[in-house]
Amino acid sequence: MSQILASRQNRNEILLFQDLYFVKRASALKTVVKEASCSICEKRLEDGVAITAKTIREKTRFFCQYHLPVDF
């Protein structure tokens, strides 16, 4: 909801428009889904291990609890 205060071309009349609803078009959303698995041993959550994400050289890498880098 919004309000717009607009003047006409002859500048003697001022109009107030209120309770306006501007409808936005739905934007197309493109996504890619991939199951998280360890980058080293390929174990997944369903194997009963914990998976942790870490950013290395501007890429997200996943590691299981056994292969998590020490400096993390």
N, C-alpha and C positions, 0 to 999 in steps of 0.2 A: 504494500500500500504506500502511496506517495502523494505528494501535492505539487502542483505546478502553478506558479503565479505568472501569467502572461499578459502582455499589453497588446492591444489591437494596433492596427496600422495607423489609425488616426490619433493614437496616444492619449485619447480622452477617456477611454474605457479600459479598465483592468479586470481581467477575468481570473477567477481562482478555480482551478480544477482540482478536485480531491477524490480520494478513494479510487485511485487509478491502480490497476493491476497490470504489470508488464509481464507478458509470458515469454519465457526464454525457451528457445528451441533446445531439445535434448541433444547433447553432444555425444558423438560416438566414442566409446571408451574401448581402447585396444589393450588387452593384457595378455601376458604369457605366464602360465603357471607350470612350475616344475617341482617335483618332490624333492625335499631337502635330504641330501645324503652326504656322507663324509667324502671329501675330495680325494682322500688317500685310499680308504678301504671300501668305499661305497655302501657302508652300513647305513640304515635308515632308522627312523623312530620306531617303526614296527618291530625292529630287531631287539628292542629293549635297551637302547643306548640313548644318551643325551646328545643332541646336536647343537652346536654353537656356531654362530655366524661371525666372521671376522673380515674386515676390509683390508686387502693386501693389494698394493699398486692399483688403487681405484677400482678393484673388482671385489665382489662379495664372494667369499669362500666359506664353505661349511666344513666343520671338523667334528668328529665324534669325541667322546670323553677320553679316548685312548690316544688320539692323535692331535689333540689341542696343543698348539705351540706354547713353549714354556714362557715366552715373553708376553703372553696375553694377560 
